[in-house]
Amino acid sequence: MKAVSARARWFSVCLIVLAFTVVVCRVRAQQSSAQVPAPTIRVTTHMVLVDVVVTEKQGKPATGLHPEDFVIEENGKVQKIATFVPAGENAPTSAPPLPPGIYSNRPQYRSPGPATVMLLDAINTPFKDQSYARRQMLRFIQEQYKPGQRMAVFTLTGPLNELQDFTTDPQILHTALQRYIPRPQEFAIAGQPTTSIAGGNPTAPSTVTAMDPATAPASGGSSTLGPGMAQLVDSVQQALQSFEGAQAAYAEDQRAILTLNALNSLARILGGLPGRKNLIWVTGNLPFSLIPENRNMTDAELTESLPSLQVHSVEQHAAGNQAAMFRQSHAGEIRETAARLASGEVAIYPIDARGLSISTAIDSQETMREMARETGGRAYVNQNEVRMGVERAFEDQSATYTLGYYPENKKYDGKYRQLKVKVKRDGVDVQSRRGYFAIDPTQMKDYNPSQELASALVDVAPATLVTFRAQAKPSANGKLGVDFLVDADTLSTEDSSNGGKKFSVSFFAALYSATGKMLKNESIRANPSVKAEDYKQILQHGMMVHMDLDQLAEAKDLRLAVRDDRTGYVGTINAPVPAH
């Protein structure tokens, strides 16, 4: 992006006590009876937040628990609870509507209540199963959706799309789901055959003999082809099989990459909202688990590895090899995605779109269970009424306690750390995520902040990891003036030489045409070093930056972003260009 000159940056960047002439006070969560505070500053410390769902045997929320009722262990060592939010108190306080021309990605404007997201996964789900799942979701909205429940609906049809932003209106949700039309799988592998065991015949013509020395090669009738022609036919068949295998491997890899990108987008969109976020993932298959070093094999990998199978399809050979290769080659990206989801308190509820069926995909269902266990959600597989899984996700919101602690192990080495939570009350069920990767976002290797910003700017909903307000209006000099007011407690800092704090923040503004083409962009980088007393004022009232853009008649949309340059966290806002 085009950077503003150093002189312009000097006059444009200012830290102020008043914001838009109105003092903005941050809403603080109430302290518990045990005087353990709720978390307020999210990214400046290595605090680990763990959401714990505690229910009675009948599934009812277990209420009245206090910090002293919980014990949390990391790798077997008890940790001291530093922050605590009781069940039902994690929602941000709703705010009055913003004045005209002012926009915000703050939680109270994005989702003033427990956040639940439904993801309808078309790229990993066969067409017929998409139709079944859609009918089940419509029935849930009609029959079981309760007033006050807040949900957004996204679809994964290649890129991530937003079908409906957060709403509590069941009629709006019902209309949105009716608009969703099931579609053929993107990058679908053509008809995988049913593989027979020990002497059976494959149900598809494109097969190769299994590499099992205990199994005799498949016998065929006598050939009337001459040696030269037979060799030519064999070469053609091998070339065709190689092409089909490469095509299948490419499709498998593309679906996995698109799924990984969607999870990263959702982590940016949901990560800044306080408390537990439930992601209801309606899918026919998960292409990977979040623990690449310790996981179950996919269907294709399992089929590829079983020595007793007499024949494998070309697609199965390719997909099995590719699934293993994807886990190996993308292990670092999977770990980073898992860390973002854990930091953002996103719990995944995989719902098998196939419903109750005689399925041989046992390992894909186990991957769904593994995904749920790893994030603190629940998997709903091989069930006739998949809508019941959606209802349970909403019920868990009211039974969620949030614990925060500073790990005794201060070395953030990227390794996996196991978590275990115990509750000192008999007869309760305890559910929480099983661990996290100790990844410091400021120390990530090969991290590309420009790519992260570019991805956030094209996300279908605002990123919330850095929250701010913005106002755009024409100025007297013919420019479009943009004012940013950033919530400083969503920014990281480092100690400065004067005993205060130093920020490192970048501000971006881009104008887009009605067709989505970027027309103009500007950027400013601010690295202020402030004294301790000034830092307190900035935390309380925010950081303000002004930017001017050239006005363009064809510009229709304004996209704004603020990036914490130390962590790479981004917040974004989309707004219409004001008339001039």
Secondary structure as a PSIPRED ss2 file (coil, helix, strand):
# PSIPRED VFORMAT (PSIPRED V4.0)

   1 M C   1.000  0.000  0.000
   2 K C   1.000  0.000  0.000
   3 A E   0.000  0.000  1.000
   4 V C   1.000  0.000  0.000
   5 S C   1.000  0.000  0.000
   6 A H   0.000  1.000  0.000
   7 R H   0.000  1.000  0.000
   8 A H   0.000  1.000  0.000
   9 R H   0.000  1.000  0.000
  10 W H   0.000  1.000  0.000
  11 F H   0.000  1.000  0.000
  12 S H   0.000  1.000  0.000
  13 V E   0.000  0.000  1.000
  14 C E   0.000  0.000  1.000
  15 L C   1.000  0.000  0.000
  16 I C   1.000  0.000  0.000
  17 V C   1.000  0.000  0.000
  18 L C   1.000  0.000  0.000
  19 A E   0.000  0.000  1.000
  20 F C   1.000  0.000  0.000
  21 T C   1.000  0.000  0.000
  22 V E   0.000  0.000  1.000
  23 V C   1.000  0.000  0.000
  24 V C   1.000  0.000  0.000
  25 C C   1.000  0.000  0.000
  26 R C   1.000  0.000  0.000
  27 V C   1.000  0.000  0.000
  28 R C   1.000  0.000  0.000
  29 A C   1.000  0.000  0.000
  30 Q C   1.000  0.000  0.000
  31 Q C   1.000  0.000  0.000
  32 S C   1.000  0.000  0.000
  33 S C   1.000  0.000  0.000
  34 A C   1.000  0.000  0.000
  35 Q C   1.000  0.000  0.000
  36 V C   1.000  0.000  0.000
  37 P C   1.000  0.000  0.000
  38 A C   1.000  0.000  0.000
  39 P C   1.000  0.000  0.000
  40 T C   1.000  0.000  0.000
  41 I C   1.000  0.000  0.000
  42 R C   1.000  0.000  0.000
  43 V C   1.000  0.000  0.000
  44 T C   1.000  0.000  0.000
  45 T C   1.000  0.000  0.000
  46 H C   1.000  0.000  0.000
  47 M C   1.000  0.000  0.000
  48 V E   0.000  0.000  1.000
  49 L E   0.000  0.000  1.000
  50 V E   0.000  0.000  1.000
  51 D E   0.000  0.000  1.000
  52 V E   0.000  0.000  1.000
  53 V E   0.000  0.000  1.000
  54 V E   0.000  0.000  1.000
  55 T E   0.000  0.000  1.000
  56 E E   0.000  0.000  1.000
  57 K C   1.000  0.000  0.000
  58 Q C   1.000  0.000  0.000
  59 G C   1.000  0.000  0.000
  60 K C   1.000  0.000  0.000
  61 P E   0.000  0.000  1.000
  62 A C   1.000  0.000  0.000
  63 T C   1.000  0.000  0.000
  64 G C   1.000  0.000  0.000
  65 L C   1.000  0.000  0.000
  66 H C   1.000  0.000  0.000
  67 P H   0.000  1.000  0.000
  68 E H   0.000  1.000  0.000
  69 D H   0.000  1.000  0.000
  70 F E   0.000  0.000  1.000
  71 V E   0.000  0.000  1.000
  72 I E   0.000  0.000  1.000
  73 E E   0.000  0.000  1.000
  74 E E   0.000  0.000  1.000
  75 N C   1.000  0.000  0.000
  76 G C   1.000  0.000  0.000
  77 K E   0.000  0.000  1.000
  78 V E   0.000  0.000  1.000
  79 Q E   0.000  0.000  1.000
  80 K C   1.000  0.000  0.000
  81 I E   0.000  0.000  1.000
  82 A E   0.000  0.000  1.000
  83 T E   0.000  0.000  1.000
  84 F E   0.000  0.000  1.000
  85 V E   0.000  0.000  1.000
  86 P C   1.000  0.000  0.000
  87 A C   1.000  0.000  0.000
  88 G C   1.000  0.000  0.000
  89 E C   1.000  0.000  0.000
  90 N C   1.000  0.000  0.000
  91 A C   1.000  0.000  0.000
  92 P C   1.000  0.000  0.000
  93 T C   1.000  0.000  0.000
  94 S C   1.000  0.000  0.000
  95 A C   1.000  0.000  0.000
  96 P C   1.000  0.000  0.000
  97 P C   1.000  0.000  0.000
  98 L C   1.000  0.000  0.000
  99 P C   1.000  0.000  0.000
 100 P C   1.000  0.000  0.000
 101 G C   1.000  0.000  0.000
 102 I E   0.000  0.000  1.000
 103 Y E   0.000  0.000  1.000
 104 S E   0.000  0.000  1.000
 105 N C   1.000  0.000  0.000
 106 R C   1.000  0.000  0.000
 107 P H   0.000  1.000  0.000
 108 Q H   0.000  1.000  0.000
 109 Y H   0.000  1.000  0.000
 110 R H   0.000  1.000  0.000
 111 S C   1.000  0.000  0.000
 112 P C   1.000  0.000  0.000
 113 G C   1.000  0.000  0.000
 114 P C   1.000  0.000  0.000
 115 A E   0.000  0.000  1.000
 116 T E   0.000  0.000  1.000
 117 V E   0.000  0.000  1.000
 118 M E   0.000  0.000  1.000
 119 L E   0.000  0.000  1.000
 120 L E   0.000  0.000  1.000
 121 D E   0.000  0.000  1.000
 122 A C   1.000  0.000  0.000
 123 I C   1.000  0.000  0.000
 124 N C   1.000  0.000  0.000
 125 T C   1.000  0.000  0.000
 126 P C   1.000  0.000  0.000
 127 F H   0.000  1.000  0.000
 128 K H   0.000  1.000  0.000
 129 D H   0.000  1.000  0.000
 130 Q H   0.000  1.000  0.000
 131 S H   0.000  1.000  0.000
 132 Y H   0.000  1.000  0.000
 133 A H   0.000  1.000  0.000
 134 R H   0.000  1.000  0.000
 135 R H   0.000  1.000  0.000
 136 Q H   0.000  1.000  0.000
 137 M H   0.000  1.000  0.000
 138 L H   0.000  1.000  0.000
 139 R H   0.000  1.000  0.000
 140 F H   0.000  1.000  0.000
 141 I H   0.000  1.000  0.000
 142 Q H   0.000  1.000  0.000
 143 E H   0.000  1.000  0.000
 144 Q C   1.000  0.000  0.000
 145 Y C   1.000  0.000  0.000
 146 K C   1.000  0.000  0.000
 147 P C   1.000  0.000  0.000
 148 G C   1.000  0.000  0.000
 149 Q C   1.000  0.000  0.000
 150 R C   1.000  0.000  0.000
 151 M E   0.000  0.000  1.000
 152 A E   0.000  0.000  1.000
 153 V E   0.000  0.000  1.000
 154 F E   0.000  0.000  1.000
 155 T E   0.000  0.000  1.000
 156 L E   0.000  0.000  1.000
 157 T C   1.000  0.000  0.000
 158 G C   1.000  0.000  0.000
 159 P C   1.000  0.000  0.000
 160 L E   0.000  0.000  1.000
 161 N E   0.000  0.000  1.000
 162 E E   0.000  0.000  1.000
 163 L E   0.000  0.000  1.000
 164 Q E   0.000  0.000  1.000
 165 D E   0.000  0.000  1.000
 166 F E   0.000  0.000  1.000
 167 T E   0.000  0.000  1.000
 168 T C   1.000  0.000  0.000
 169 D C   1.000  0.000  0.000
 170 P H   0.000  1.000  0.000
 171 Q H   0.000  1.000  0.000
 172 I H   0.000  1.000  0.000
 173 L H   0.000  1.000  0.000
 174 H H   0.000  1.000  0.000
 175 T H   0.000  1.000  0.000
 176 A H   0.000  1.000  0.000
 177 L H   0.000  1.000  0.000
 178 Q H   0.000  1.000  0.000
 179 R H   0.000  1.000  0.000
 180 Y C   1.000  0.000  0.000
 181 I C   1.000  0.000  0.000
 182 P C   1.000  0.000  0.000
 183 R C   1.000  0.000  0.000
 184 P C   1.000  0.000  0.000
 185 Q C   1.000  0.000  0.000
 186 E C   1.000  0.000  0.000
 187 F C   1.000  0.000  0.000
 188 A C   1.000  0.000  0.000
 189 I C   1.000  0.000  0.000
 190 A C   1.000  0.000  0.000
 191 G C   1.000  0.000  0.000
 192 Q C   1.000  0.000  0.000
 193 P C   1.000  0.000  0.000
 194 T C   1.000  0.000  0.000
 195 T C   1.000  0.000  0.000
 196 S C   1.000  0.000  0.000
 197 I E   0.000  0.000  1.000
 198 A C   1.000  0.000  0.000
 199 G C   1.000  0.000  0.000
 200 G C   1.000  0.000  0.000
 201 N C   1.000  0.000  0.000
 202 P C   1.000  0.000  0.000
 203 T C   1.000  0.000  0.000
 204 A C   1.000  0.000  0.000
 205 P C   1.000  0.000  0.000
 206 S C   1.000  0.000  0.000
 207 T E   0.000  0.000  1.000
 208 V E   0.000  0.000  1.000
 209 T E   0.000  0.000  1.000
 210 A C   1.000  0.000  0.000
 211 M C   1.000  0.000  0.000
 212 D C   1.000  0.000  0.000
 213 P C   1.000  0.000  0.000
 214 A C   1.000  0.000  0.000
 215 T C   1.000  0.000  0.000
 216 A C   1.000  0.000  0.000
 217 P C   1.000  0.000  0.000
 218 A C   1.000  0.000  0.000
 219 S C   1.000  0.000  0.000
 220 G C   1.000  0.000  0.000
 221 G C   1.000  0.000  0.000
 222 S C   1.000  0.000  0.000
 223 S C   1.000  0.000  0.000
 224 T C   1.000  0.000  0.000
 225 L C   1.000  0.000  0.000
 226 G C   1.000  0.000  0.000
 227 P H   0.000  1.000  0.000
 228 G H   0.000  1.000  0.000
 229 M H   0.000  1.000  0.000
 230 A H   0.000  1.000  0.000
 231 Q H   0.000  1.000  0.000
 232 L H   0.000  1.000  0.000
 233 V H   0.000  1.000  0.000
 234 D H   0.000  1.000  0.000
 235 S H   0.000  1.000  0.000
 236 V H   0.000  1.000  0.000
 237 Q H   0.000  1.000  0.000
 238 Q H   0.000  1.000  0.000
 239 A H   0.000  1.000  0.000
 240 L H   0.000  1.000  0.000
 241 Q H   0.000  1.000  0.000
 242 S H   0.000  1.000  0.000
 243 F H   0.000  1.000  0.000
 244 E H   0.000  1.000  0.000
 245 G H   0.000  1.000  0.000
 246 A H   0.000  1.000  0.000
 247 Q H   0.000  1.000  0.000
 248 A H   0.000  1.000  0.000
 249 A H   0.000  1.000  0.000
 250 Y H   0.000  1.000  0.000
 251 A H   0.000  1.000  0.000
 252 E H   0.000  1.000  0.000
 253 D H   0.000  1.000  0.000
 254 Q H   0.000  1.000  0.000
 255 R H   0.000  1.000  0.000
 256 A H   0.000  1.000  0.000
 257 I H   0.000  1.000  0.000
 258 L H   0.000  1.000  0.000
 259 T H   0.000  1.000  0.000
 260 L H   0.000  1.000  0.000
 261 N H   0.000  1.000  0.000
 262 A H   0.000  1.000  0.000
 263 L H   0.000  1.000  0.000
 264 N H   0.000  1.000  0.000
 265 S H   0.000  1.000  0.000
 266 L H   0.000  1.000  0.000
 267 A H   0.000  1.000  0.000
 268 R H   0.000  1.000  0.000
 269 I H   0.000  1.000  0.000
 270 L H   0.000  1.000  0.000
 271 G C   1.000  0.000  0.000
 272 G C   1.000  0.000  0.000
 273 L C   1.000  0.000  0.000
 274 P C   1.000  0.000  0.000
 275 G C   1.000  0.000  0.000
 276 R C   1.000  0.000  0.000
 277 K E   0.000  0.000  1.000
 278 N E   0.000  0.000  1.000
 279 L E   0.000  0.000  1.000
 280 I E   0.000  0.000  1.000
 281 W E   0.000  0.000  1.000
 282 V E   0.000  0.000  1.000
 283 T E   0.000  0.000  1.000
 284 G C   1.000  0.000  0.000
 285 N C   1.000  0.000  0.000
 286 L C   1.000  0.000  0.000
 287 P C   1.000  0.000  0.000
 288 F C   1.000  0.000  0.000
 289 S C   1.000  0.000  0.000
 290 L C   1.000  0.000  0.000
 291 I C   1.000  0.000  0.000
 292 P C   1.000  0.000  0.000
 293 E C   1.000  0.000  0.000
 294 N C   1.000  0.000  0.000
 295 R C   1.000  0.000  0.000
 296 N C   1.000  0.000  0.000
 297 M C   1.000  0.000  0.000
 298 T C   1.000  0.000  0.000
 299 D H   0.000  1.000  0.000
 300 A H   0.000  1.000  0.000
 301 E H   0.000  1.000  0.000
 302 L H   0.000  1.000  0.000
 303 T H   0.000  1.000  0.000
 304 E H   0.000  1.000  0.000
 305 S H   0.000  1.000  0.000
 306 L C   1.000  0.000  0.000
 307 P C   1.000  0.000  0.000
 308 S C   1.000  0.000  0.000
 309 L E   0.000  0.000  1.000
 310 Q C   1.000  0.000  0.000
 311 V E   0.000  0.000  1.000
 312 H E   0.000  0.000  1.000
 313 S E   0.000  0.000  1.000
 314 V H   0.000  1.000  0.000
 315 E H   0.000  1.000  0.000
 316 Q H   0.000  1.000  0.000
 317 H H   0.000  1.000  0.000
 318 A H   0.000  1.000  0.000
 319 A H   0.000  1.000  0.000
 320 G H   0.000  1.000  0.000
 321 N H   0.000  1.000  0.000
 322 Q H   0.000  1.000  0.000
 323 A H   0.000  1.000  0.000
 324 A H   0.000  1.000  0.000
 325 M H   0.000  1.000  0.000
 326 F H   0.000  1.000  0.000
 327 R H   0.000  1.000  0.000
 328 Q H   0.000  1.000  0.000
 329 S H   0.000  1.000  0.000
 330 H C   1.000  0.000  0.000
 331 A H   0.000  1.000  0.000
 332 G H   0.000  1.000  0.000
 333 E H   0.000  1.000  0.000
 334 I H   0.000  1.000  0.000
 335 R H   0.000  1.000  0.000
 336 E H   0.000  1.000  0.000
 337 T H   0.000  1.000  0.000
 338 A H   0.000  1.000  0.000
 339 A H   0.000  1.000  0.000
 340 R H   0.000  1.000  0.000
 341 L H   0.000  1.000  0.000
 342 A H   0.000  1.000  0.000
 343 S H   0.000  1.000  0.000
 344 G C   1.000  0.000  0.000
 345 E C   1.000  0.000  0.000
 346 V E   0.000  0.000  1.000
 347 A E   0.000  0.000  1.000
 348 I E   0.000  0.000  1.000
 349 Y E   0.000  0.000  1.000
 350 P E   0.000  0.000  1.000
 351 I E   0.000  0.000  1.000
 352 D E   0.000  0.000  1.000
 353 A C   1.000  0.000  0.000
 354 R C   1.000  0.000  0.000
 355 G C   1.000  0.000  0.000
 356 L C   1.000  0.000  0.000
 357 S C   1.000  0.000  0.000
 358 I C   1.000  0.000  0.000
 359 S C   1.000  0.000  0.000
 360 T C   1.000  0.000  0.000
 361 A C   1.000  0.000  0.000
 362 I H   0.000  1.000  0.000
 363 D H   0.000  1.000  0.000
 364 S H   0.000  1.000  0.000
 365 Q H   0.000  1.000  0.000
 366 E H   0.000  1.000  0.000
 367 T H   0.000  1.000  0.000
 368 M H   0.000  1.000  0.000
 369 R H   0.000  1.000  0.000
 370 E H   0.000  1.000  0.000
 371 M H   0.000  1.000  0.000
 372 A H   0.000  1.000  0.000
 373 R H   0.000  1.000  0.000
 374 E H   0.000  1.000  0.000
 375 T H   0.000  1.000  0.000
 376 G C   1.000  0.000  0.000
 377 G C   1.000  0.000  0.000
 378 R C   1.000  0.000  0.000
 379 A C   1.000  0.000  0.000
 380 Y E   0.000  0.000  1.000
 381 V C   1.000  0.000  0.000
 382 N C   1.000  0.000  0.000
 383 Q C   1.000  0.000  0.000
 384 N C   1.000  0.000  0.000
 385 E C   1.000  0.000  0.000
 386 V C   1.000  0.000  0.000
 387 R H   0.000  1.000  0.000
 388 M H   0.000  1.000  0.000
 389 G H   0.000  1.000  0.000
 390 V H   0.000  1.000  0.000
 391 E H   0.000  1.000  0.000
 392 R H   0.000  1.000  0.000
 393 A H   0.000  1.000  0.000
 394 F H   0.000  1.000  0.000
 395 E H   0.000  1.000  0.000
 396 D H   0.000  1.000  0.000
 397 Q H   0.000  1.000  0.000
 398 S C   1.000  0.000  0.000
 399 A C   1.000  0.000  0.000
 400 T E   0.000  0.000  1.000
 401 Y E   0.000  0.000  1.000
 402 T E   0.000  0.000  1.000
 403 L E   0.000  0.000  1.000
 404 G E   0.000  0.000  1.000
 405 Y E   0.000  0.000  1.000
 406 Y C   1.000  0.000  0.000
 407 P C   1.000  0.000  0.000
 408 E C   1.000  0.000  0.000
 409 N C   1.000  0.000  0.000
 410 K C   1.000  0.000  0.000
 411 K C   1.000  0.000  0.000
 412 Y C   1.000  0.000  0.000
 413 D C   1.000  0.000  0.000
 414 G C   1.000  0.000  0.000
 415 K C   1.000  0.000  0.000
 416 Y E   0.000  0.000  1.000
 417 R E   0.000  0.000  1.000
 418 Q E   0.000  0.000  1.000
 419 L E   0.000  0.000  1.000
 420 K E   0.000  0.000  1.000
 421 V E   0.000  0.000  1.000
 422 K E   0.000  0.000  1.000
 423 V E   0.000  0.000  1.000
 424 K C   1.000  0.000  0.000
 425 R C   1.000  0.000  0.000
 426 D C   1.000  0.000  0.000
 427 G C   1.000  0.000  0.000
 428 V E   0.000  0.000  1.000
 429 D E   0.000  0.000  1.000
 430 V E   0.000  0.000  1.000
 431 Q E   0.000  0.000  1.000
 432 S C   1.000  0.000  0.000
 433 R C   1.000  0.000  0.000
 434 R C   1.000  0.000  0.000
 435 G E   0.000  0.000  1.000
 436 Y E   0.000  0.000  1.000
 437 F E   0.000  0.000  1.000
 438 A C   1.000  0.000  0.000
 439 I C   1.000  0.000  0.000
 440 D C   1.000  0.000  0.000
 441 P H   0.000  1.000  0.000
 442 T H   0.000  1.000  0.000
 443 Q H   0.000  1.000  0.000
 444 M C   1.000  0.000  0.000
 445 K C   1.000  0.000  0.000
 446 D C   1.000  0.000  0.000
 447 Y C   1.000  0.000  0.000
 448 N C   1.000  0.000  0.000
 449 P H   0.000  1.000  0.000
 450 S H   0.000  1.000  0.000
 451 Q H   0.000  1.000  0.000
 452 E H   0.000  1.000  0.000
 453 L H   0.000  1.000  0.000
 454 A H   0.000  1.000  0.000
 455 S H   0.000  1.000  0.000
 456 A H   0.000  1.000  0.000
 457 L H   0.000  1.000  0.000
 458 V C   1.000  0.000  0.000
 459 D C   1.000  0.000  0.000
 460 V C   1.000  0.000  0.000
 461 A C   1.000  0.000  0.000
 462 P C   1.000  0.000  0.000
 463 A C   1.000  0.000  0.000
 464 T E   0.000  0.000  1.000
 465 L C   1.000  0.000  0.000
 466 V C   1.000  0.000  0.000
 467 T C   1.000  0.000  0.000
 468 F E   0.000  0.000  1.000
 469 R E   0.000  0.000  1.000
 470 A E   0.000  0.000  1.000
 471 Q E   0.000  0.000  1.000
 472 A E   0.000  0.000  1.000
 473 K E   0.000  0.000  1.000
 474 P E   0.000  0.000  1.000
 475 S C   1.000  0.000  0.000
 476 A C   1.000  0.000  0.000
 477 N C   1.000  0.000  0.000
 478 G C   1.000  0.000  0.000
 479 K E   0.000  0.000  1.000
 480 L E   0.000  0.000  1.000
 481 G E   0.000  0.000  1.000
 482 V E   0.000  0.000  1.000
 483 D E   0.000  0.000  1.000
 484 F E   0.000  0.000  1.000
 485 L E   0.000  0.000  1.000
 486 V E   0.000  0.000  1.000
 487 D C   1.000  0.000  0.000
 488 A H   0.000  1.000  0.000
 489 D H   0.000  1.000  0.000
 490 T H   0.000  1.000  0.000
 491 L C   1.000  0.000  0.000
 492 S C   1.000  0.000  0.000
 493 T C   1.000  0.000  0.000
 494 E E   0.000  0.000  1.000
 495 D E   0.000  0.000  1.000
 496 S C   1.000  0.000  0.000
 497 S C   1.000  0.000  0.000
 498 N C   1.000  0.000  0.000
 499 G C   1.000  0.000  0.000
 500 G C   1.000  0.000  0.000
 501 K E   0.000  0.000  1.000
 502 K E   0.000  0.000  1.000
 503 F C   1.000  0.000  0.000
 504 S C   1.000  0.000  0.000
 505 V E   0.000  0.000  1.000
 506 S E   0.000  0.000  1.000
 507 F E   0.000  0.000  1.000
 508 F E   0.000  0.000  1.000
 509 A E   0.000  0.000  1.000
 510 A E   0.000  0.000  1.000
 511 L E   0.000  0.000  1.000
 512 Y E   0.000  0.000  1.000
 513 S C   1.000  0.000  0.000
 514 A C   1.000  0.000  0.000
 515 T C   1.000  0.000  0.000
 516 G C   1.000  0.000  0.000
 517 K C   1.000  0.000  0.000
 518 M E   0.000  0.000  1.000
 519 L E   0.000  0.000  1.000
 520 K E   0.000  0.000  1.000
 521 N E   0.000  0.000  1.000
 522 E E   0.000  0.000  1.000
 523 S E   0.000  0.000  1.000
 524 I E   0.000  0.000  1.000
 525 R E   0.000  0.000  1.000
 526 A E   0.000  0.000  1.000
 527 N C   1.000  0.000  0.000
 528 P C   1.000  0.000  0.000
 529 S E   0.000  0.000  1.000
 530 V E   0.000  0.000  1.000
 531 K C   1.000  0.000  0.000
 532 A H   0.000  1.000  0.000
 533 E H   0.000  1.000  0.000
 534 D H   0.000  1.000  0.000
 535 Y H   0.000  1.000  0.000
 536 K H   0.000  1.000  0.000
 537 Q H   0.000  1.000  0.000
 538 I H   0.000  1.000  0.000
 539 L H   0.000  1.000  0.000
 540 Q H   0.000  1.000  0.000
 541 H H   0.000  1.000  0.000
 542 G C   1.000  0.000  0.000
 543 M E   0.000  0.000  1.000
 544 M E   0.000  0.000  1.000
 545 V E   0.000  0.000  1.000
 546 H E   0.000  0.000  1.000
 547 M E   0.000  0.000  1.000
 548 D E   0.000  0.000  1.000
 549 L E   0.000  0.000  1.000
 550 D E   0.000  0.000  1.000
 551 Q C   1.000  0.000  0.000
 552 L C   1.000  0.000  0.000
 553 A C   1.000  0.000  0.000
 554 E C   1.000  0.000  0.000
 555 A C   1.000  0.000  0.000
 556 K C   1.000  0.000  0.000
 557 D E   0.000  0.000  1.000
 558 L E   0.000  0.000  1.000
 559 R E   0.000  0.000  1.000
 560 L E   0.000  0.000  1.000
 561 A E   0.000  0.000  1.000
 562 V E   0.000  0.000  1.000
 563 R E   0.000  0.000  1.000
 564 D E   0.000  0.000  1.000
 565 D C   1.000  0.000  0.000
 566 R C   1.000  0.000  0.000
 567 T C   1.000  0.000  0.000
 568 G C   1.000  0.000  0.000
 569 Y C   1.000  0.000  0.000
 570 V E   0.000  0.000  1.000
 571 G E   0.000  0.000  1.000
 572 T E   0.000  0.000  1.000
 573 I E   0.000  0.000  1.000
 574 N E   0.000  0.000  1.000
 575 A E   0.000  0.000  1.000
 576 P E   0.000  0.000  1.000
 577 V C   1.000  0.000  0.000
 578 P C   1.000  0.000  0.000
 579 A C   1.000  0.000  0.000
 580 H C   1.000  0.000  0.000
